[in-house]
């Protein structure tokens, strides 16, 4: 997922459900996440139906863990700002180096979902 906001330059996956696992450079105590999509004004079709809608974020101890620690469940607002920040919702005492983004739906695109940028914010673990 590169820092490029040109229409179509996204990490796309088939359908409306998918997941992304990210290994951070160090263990952190997560505080928030940002999800970014192009604005409707930059879309050739004038809509962003391929934008993620319902999603959740989990902290994982390792990449083979089946079920991580739920950090929050969120909705990306297609009518909001292109870059949206979501605070950690679930009380959490643990630091994580691996974070999983699970997307459950998009805004109506039948073929694929597009992810432009996902960021994890937090405090470094000592």
N, C-alpha and C positions, 0 to 999 in steps of 0.2 A: 504494500500500500504506500505509494510514493507521494511526495508533496507536489502534486500536479492537479490543478483543478479544471482541466479542459474537459468538455463533455466527452464521455466515452472512455477517458483515461482513468478507469477505475478497476478495482478487483471485483469482477462479476462472478456470480455463481448461478447455476440453473435453478429455476423455481423461486419460491418465496421463503424457503427455510434453509439455513446453513449455519456454519460456525467457523470461527477463526480463533486459533490459539496463538498467543504472543508470548515469547520469552523476553523478559526485560533484562537490561544490562546488570541489574542488581535487585536484591530483595527490597520491596517497599511495603509500607503500610498504605494501601490505596485510600484516597480521599474523594476522587471524582474521575469521571471519564468524559471525553468529548468525542462526538460523532459528527462527521462533516460530509455533506453532499453538495453538489452544485446547486445554485439558486435556480428557481423556475425561469428567471429571465435569461439565463445562459443555455437553457435546454432548447435544442432545435424544435421540439414538439410543444414547448410552452408548459409542459408538466413534468413532474418528477415521480411518476408512478413506480419507478424502479428503486426509489429510496427505501431504506429499511423503515419499518413501522414499529412493531412490538419486538423488544429485545431484552435480554438479561445478560448480566456479567457475573462471572464466577472466578474465584481465586483457586488455583490448583497447587498442590504440593509437588507434583511432577506431571509430565505430559501424558502419562499412562493412566492417571486417575480418572475413573469413570464419572464420579459425581463430585464436583468441587464445592466450595463454600459460596453460597449465593451472596452476592454483594448488592444486588438490586435488580428490579424489573422496571423497564422504562418504555416510553413512547417517543420516537423522533417525530416532531411536528413538521409536516411538509409545508406548512404555511409560516413556519418560524424562520429564524436566522439560519443560514447555511451551516454554521458551526454552533452546535448546541452542547452545553455542559450538563452533566447529570451527577449529582453527589452520591456517594455511597449511602445506600438506604438501610442496609442491615448492619446491626452492631457487630463489630469485628475487632478482635484483639491480635489477629495473625498478620504476619508479613508474607507476601507472595512474590515470586519471581516469574510465575507463569499465570497468565490471565486468559480466560476464555470468553469470547463474545458469541452469544447465541442469538441468531435472528429467527424469529417465529413467523413474521409476515412482512410484506412490503405494502406500498400504497396502491396496489392494483395491477402492476405489470405481470402479465401471464407467463412470460418466458424466463425472466431473470431478475436478480436483485443486484444493485451496484453499491459498492462501498468505496468511498473516496479516501477517507481518513478516520482512523480510530486512535485515540490517545489515552494513556493511563496516567493519572496524576497522583502523587502521594509523597510521603515522607520516607527517606531512606532508612532502612533498618540498620541499627548500629552494628 
